[in-house]
Amino acid sequence: MKQIASILLLVIGLFARPIAGAAQTNPEETGVRACLENYMSGDGNRMELAFHPTATMKYIDYQSGEFKDVPIADFIARAKANTKKSERKISIVSLNIEGTAAQAKIRIESGTVVLNDYMNLLKINGAWKIVSKIFSRQS
């Protein structure tokens, strides 16, 4: 009887390990989320902190259908110049972190416009920075 109880405890322990491991979060998640929160704030100064200076932003213009490649400094300058703040709902839809690389999908809803941002991040000199942004717009 003691053998059966021991085997049962061993089996339960084996199955419990993956469950306990699944509950753990990546230790880098806090840093990645802090970087994304700076971007999501809408404040140009905080947004600047989120991006690496050489970051890129690429997208397809929703009106012309043309491919656009915008220097991140231009994007940040527009954000800093935008003094009117609109009501919007913004959230992190997904987040994947592997070592010093991360990828996030952010959804922004404002009025009838929905933006889906796809961010690539790297941990550079100990700090998480967005190195590229692509997005799609739906209206």
Rosetta silent file (secondary structure, phi, psi, omega in degrees, C-alpha in Angstrom):
SEQUENCE: MKQIASILLLVIGLFARPIAGAAQTNPEETGVRACLENYMSGDGNRMELAFHPTATMKYIDYQSGEFKDVPIADFIARAKANTKKSERKISIVSLNIEGTAAQAKIRIESGTVVLNDYMNLLKINGAWKIVSKIFSRQS
SCORE:     score description
SCORE:     0.000 S_00000001
   1 L     0.000  -39.548  178.944    0.000    0.000    0.000 S_00000001
   2 H   -64.490  -33.887  178.911    2.859    2.378    0.793 S_00000001
   3 H   -65.100  -41.922 -179.806    4.326    1.641   -2.642 S_00000001
   4 H   -64.674  -42.417  178.800    1.080    2.614   -4.383 S_00000001
   5 H   -63.872  -40.978  178.875    0.877    5.827   -2.379 S_00000001
   6 H   -64.000  -43.617  179.392    4.502    6.646   -3.242 S_00000001
   7 H   -64.560  -41.696  179.325    3.891    5.983   -6.947 S_00000001
   8 H   -61.945  -43.476  177.458    0.728    8.081   -6.860 S_00000001
   9 H   -64.134  -37.985  178.416    2.600   11.002   -5.259 S_00000001
  10 H   -64.345  -45.207  179.850    5.357   10.674   -7.860 S_00000001
  11 H   -63.626  -45.006  178.363    2.846   10.745  -10.734 S_00000001
  12 H   -60.920  -41.903  178.845    1.021   13.751   -9.255 S_00000001
  13 H   -62.745  -38.776  179.041    4.373   15.520   -8.814 S_00000001
  14 H   -65.838  -40.358 -179.725    5.316   14.912  -12.446 S_00000001
  15 H   -76.034  -27.796 -178.800    2.046   16.349  -13.732 S_00000001
  16 H   -74.362  -28.091 -177.826    2.106   19.295  -11.329 S_00000001
  17 H   -58.895  -49.966  179.450    5.527   20.504  -12.513 S_00000001
  18 H   -61.545  -34.794  179.507    4.422   21.736  -15.973 S_00000001
  19 H   -65.914  -45.157  179.056    1.457   23.498  -14.426 S_00000001
  20 H   -64.622  -40.611  179.181    3.658   25.296  -11.900 S_00000001
  21 H   -65.043  -35.001 -178.503    6.172   26.170  -14.636 S_00000001
  22 H   -67.324  -26.114 -178.167    3.432   27.575  -16.885 S_00000001
  23 H   -76.787  -18.204 -179.113    2.441   30.047  -14.179 S_00000001
  24 L   -73.689  144.274  176.891    5.903   31.608  -14.141 S_00000001
  25 L  -104.615  159.493  177.295    6.433   34.709  -16.266 S_00000001
  26 L   -65.692  130.655 -178.635    9.526   35.681  -18.184 S_00000001
  27 L   -62.531  -18.329  179.422   11.706   37.824  -15.881 S_00000001
  28 L   -83.530  -10.318 -174.255   12.196   40.271  -18.785 S_00000001
  29 H   -58.849  -38.380 -179.995    8.466   40.921  -19.127 S_00000001
  30 H   -59.703  -45.340  179.665    8.462   43.846  -16.686 S_00000001
  31 H   -66.363  -41.054  178.952   11.106   45.699  -18.708 S_00000001
  32 H   -64.390  -45.922 -179.774    9.416   44.998  -22.043 S_00000001
  33 H   -63.936  -36.962  178.079    6.038   46.156  -20.720 S_00000001
  34 H   -62.633  -42.123  177.516    7.599   49.338  -19.276 S_00000001
  35 H   -62.179  -47.394 -179.566    9.036   50.161  -22.701 S_00000001
  36 H   -64.556  -35.257  177.463    5.675   49.503  -24.378 S_00000001
  37 H   -63.411  -37.288  175.676    3.878   51.616  -21.751 S_00000001
  38 H   -60.281  -44.973  178.247    6.122   54.544  -22.695 S_00000001
  39 H   -63.524  -46.667 -174.297    5.053   54.107  -26.313 S_00000001
  40 H   -70.028  -14.612 -178.308    1.385   53.607  -25.434 S_00000001
  41 L   -62.767  -28.971 -176.508    1.299   56.758  -23.276 S_00000001
  42 L    81.445   -7.197  178.763    0.901   58.957  -26.354 S_00000001
  43 L   -84.271  120.963 -176.126    3.264   61.486  -24.759 S_00000001
  44 H   -54.036  -39.381 -179.789    6.001   62.367  -27.258 S_00000001
  45 H   -67.575  -41.045  177.856    8.724   62.577  -24.615 S_00000001
  46 H   -71.337  -35.975  178.544    7.868   59.171  -23.174 S_00000001
  47 H   -61.736  -38.705  179.542    7.501   57.717  -26.663 S_00000001
  48 H   -60.128  -35.654  178.258   11.018   58.868  -27.464 S_00000001
  49 H   -65.662  -28.256 -176.112   12.292   56.814  -24.506 S_00000001
  50 H   -74.921  -29.800 -172.740   10.659   53.690  -25.966 S_00000001
  51 E   -98.763  144.074  167.807   12.430   53.789  -29.338 S_00000001
  52 E   -72.217  143.964 -176.704   16.046   53.203  -30.269 S_00000001
  53 E   -57.205  -25.530 -179.407   17.257   56.297  -32.209 S_00000001
  54 E   -99.047   13.110 -178.849   17.737   54.217  -35.377 S_00000001
  55 E   -59.225  157.332  178.958   14.341   52.507  -35.157 S_00000001
  56 E  -118.389  154.745  172.811   12.234   52.215  -38.276 S_00000001
  57 E  -134.998  121.453 -178.215    8.517   52.642  -38.962 S_00000001
  58 E  -130.646  143.540 -179.405    7.061   51.152  -42.117 S_00000001
  59 E  -163.878  170.415  173.562    3.482   50.886  -43.285 S_00000001
  60 E  -103.168  121.336  179.986    1.114   50.969  -46.235 S_00000001
  61 L   -60.940  126.719 -174.980   -0.674   54.334  -46.518 S_00000001
  62 L   -69.477  -23.369 -179.788   -4.390   53.646  -46.132 S_00000001
  63 L   -88.514  -47.523 -174.668   -5.395   56.348  -48.651 S_00000001
  64 L   -94.069  -20.170 -175.801   -2.835   55.929  -51.433 S_00000001
  65 L    78.000    7.143 -178.450   -1.836   52.295  -50.901 S_00000001
  66 L   -83.253  147.018  172.939    1.820   53.356  -51.079 S_00000001
  67 E   -72.443  132.843  178.753    4.602   51.830  -48.988 S_00000001
  68 E  -122.208  139.933  177.050    5.963   54.358  -46.472 S_00000001
  69 E  -129.635  103.346 -171.506    9.268   54.258  -44.620 S_00000001
  70 E  -109.040  128.960  173.773    9.346   56.986  -41.973 S_00000001
  71 E   -60.719  138.424 -176.181   12.351   57.833  -39.782 S_00000001
  72 H   -61.938  -29.185  177.743   11.340   57.322  -36.174 S_00000001
  73 H   -61.560  -36.275  177.336   12.540   60.854  -35.347 S_00000001
  74 H   -66.619  -43.351  179.032    9.817   62.218  -37.676 S_00000001
  75 H   -61.222  -45.129 -179.679    7.164   60.086  -35.997 S_00000001
  76 H   -65.787  -39.894  178.615    8.264   61.235  -32.526 S_00000001
  77 H   -60.720  -40.998  177.353    8.351   64.893  -33.642 S_00000001
  78 H   -64.349  -40.186  179.174    4.718   64.574  -34.817 S_00000001
  79 H   -64.191  -40.702  179.308    3.754   62.995  -31.492 S_00000001
  80 H   -67.187  -34.447 -178.621    5.425   65.826  -29.570 S_00000001
  81 H   -77.614  -20.342 -178.243    3.664   68.453  -31.747 S_00000001
  82 L   -78.868  100.961 -178.190    0.246   66.834  -31.277 S_00000001
  83 L   -90.469  -19.212  178.255   -1.198   68.700  -28.309 S_00000001
  84 L   -86.531  125.482 -179.386   -4.772   67.490  -28.722 S_00000001
  85 L  -103.486  125.724 -179.499   -5.286   64.167  -27.046 S_00000001
  86 L   -96.545  157.097  174.930   -8.114   62.008  -28.319 S_00000001
  87 L   -71.143  129.909  179.421  -10.028   59.380  -26.422 S_00000001
  88 L  -151.065  154.774  176.036   -8.620   56.005  -27.306 S_00000001
  89 E  -111.344  125.536 -176.589   -8.520   52.461  -26.078 S_00000001
  90 E  -134.365  137.246 -179.042   -5.075   50.865  -26.233 S_00000001
  91 E  -153.641  155.446  173.819   -3.910   47.434  -25.145 S_00000001
  92 E   -85.633  117.397 -178.105   -1.183   44.861  -25.572 S_00000001
  93 E   -84.125  -42.483  179.218   -2.783   41.994  -27.484 S_00000001
  94 E  -148.756  155.583 -178.130    0.208   39.649  -27.486 S_00000001
  95 E  -149.882  125.764  177.366    3.763   39.583  -26.217 S_00000001
  96 E  -126.788  130.174 -178.950    6.558   37.132  -26.990 S_00000001
  97 E  -129.399  128.167  174.957    9.982   37.319  -25.344 S_00000001
  98 E  -136.586  109.405  178.165   12.984   35.134  -26.140 S_00000001
  99 L    60.979 -118.616 -177.724   16.308   36.099  -24.619 S_00000001
 100 L  -100.505   15.404  179.095   17.187   39.617  -25.751 S_00000001
 101 E  -125.226  146.361  178.419   14.439   39.853  -28.394 S_00000001
 102 E  -146.762  156.491  177.219   10.730   40.512  -28.027 S_00000001
 103 E  -138.864  137.913 -179.003    7.717   41.084  -30.249 S_00000001
 104 E  -136.293  147.723  170.871    4.420   42.722  -29.305 S_00000001
 105 E  -113.123  127.501 -179.652    1.090   43.432  -30.947 S_00000001
 106 E  -120.649  134.442  179.360   -0.682   46.560  -29.729 S_00000001
 107 E  -111.662  129.166  179.262   -4.257   47.480  -30.649 S_00000001
 108 E  -121.925  123.089  177.322   -5.382   51.110  -30.641 S_00000001
 109 E  -115.652  124.690 -179.862   -9.040   52.026  -31.072 S_00000001
 110 E  -142.224  109.332 -176.861   -9.950   55.673  -31.576 S_00000001
 111 L    62.571 -122.994 -179.793  -13.386   56.572  -32.893 S_00000001
 112 L   -97.416    3.623 -176.967  -13.920   54.536  -36.044 S_00000001
 113 E  -101.685  135.645  174.553  -10.197   53.871  -36.592 S_00000001
 114 E  -124.154  126.174  176.530   -8.405   50.731  -35.408 S_00000001
 115 E  -112.525  137.108  172.950   -4.620   50.472  -35.585 S_00000001
 116 E  -116.193  110.045  179.358   -2.697   47.259  -35.077 S_00000001
 117 E   -95.260  137.111  174.607    0.944   47.963  -34.221 S_00000001
 118 E  -118.366  114.225 -174.409    3.570   45.241  -34.445 S_00000001
 119 E  -109.630  134.145  170.781    6.664   46.106  -32.426 S_00000001
 120 E  -108.577  129.520 -177.109   10.051   44.406  -32.480 S_00000001
 121 E  -123.664  150.455  172.930   12.178   45.080  -29.411 S_00000001
 122 E  -131.962  148.550  174.460   15.749   44.316  -28.405 S_00000001
 123 E   -90.069  106.438 -174.017   17.458   44.557  -25.039 S_00000001
 124 E  -112.309  121.449 -179.039   20.296   46.965  -25.816 S_00000001
 125 L    49.967   40.725  175.982   22.867   47.773  -23.118 S_00000001
 126 L    85.874   -2.132 -178.573   20.457   46.502  -20.466 S_00000001
 127 E  -123.749  138.230  177.333   17.399   48.472  -21.666 S_00000001
 128 E   -78.228  131.133 -179.893   14.480   47.328  -23.825 S_00000001
 129 E  -136.329  142.594  172.809   13.990   49.478  -26.937 S_00000001
 130 E   -76.434  126.148 -179.841   11.626   49.287  -29.889 S_00000001
 131 E  -107.708  -17.121  174.331   13.787   48.858  -32.995 S_00000001
 132 E  -156.348  146.895  179.627   11.031   48.549  -35.578 S_00000001
 133 E  -135.051  130.539  167.097    7.346   49.274  -35.891 S_00000001
 134 E  -126.098  156.462  179.243    4.936   48.260  -38.627 S_00000001
 135 E  -152.954  162.864  173.019    1.214   48.814  -38.492 S_00000001
 136 E  -127.136  149.962 -179.490   -2.067   48.425  -40.291 S_00000001
 137 E  -120.226  134.616  173.570   -5.028   50.774  -40.180 S_00000001
 138 E  -122.891  139.765  174.623   -8.676   49.819  -40.423 S_00000001
 139 L  -134.603    0.000    0.000  -11.514   52.319  -40.589 S_00000001
